[in-house]
């Protein structure tokens, strides 16, 4: 499945594409994982936030990641891949770019526990006790600056 990768602050994303990115996040985190929570948390609009996404050759959004500024640190989150696009490496390619965008800064994320090893491939290590969020076990993870 040919794909192209994109990155942009929210304000410069075409509204139809932005809708598709947000729809994918809701489909994965709210519907598929059965976690009714406010997916649109306001952080996408913060200064410095970058949304990354992959589009298939048909223009469909296949995967997405978000990079936030947390003071001097960075936070990666909202890593989601459409069900039909999983296993094709789209999220991995976006994570690689997200890590590049965070280079030189301590970077944090909260990983679903079952994905701890996957995030480890990008240099993240567990940095605290697991915790339950929306009935899914998570672990805090960090990646050192540099």
Phi, psi and omega in degrees: 000103179301144183212155174236145182255143182224158173210143183189152167291155184306318187298339183253007178274134175306136184303324180291320177293316178302316177303316181294321178297311181294323178297318178300315180298317178294316180302317183281305190279326183265308185281299184299315182271002176053051181237088178290107179209164181284086180304321178275090190264003180088347184285339178297334184268358181291148176303137177090345180292136178235131173260136176242144178205158177243132176248139173284174181295345177268004179088357180287142175282122184259331182203158179207156177213152176233141177242126181245154169266125174242082187064233177279345181271175175236158177224130175255137180198185179052044177279114184217144177229136176301142183310314184287349182254002183291145179088359182264359177088007182296312180296322178297318178296319178292321178296320178302314179292320179300317178298319177301319179295337181263359185308135180087359180234143170300131183237135182241156168203160174248108185267141167298135188307323181292346180253010182304313181293324179298313178293331176301330178299338182258013176092008179274142177234150179296134186232019179180184181284148176295155180215155181264123176228122181054041179063021176233129178288133179235161172228137174286139180224149177227158173231125184297151175297139179079000000 
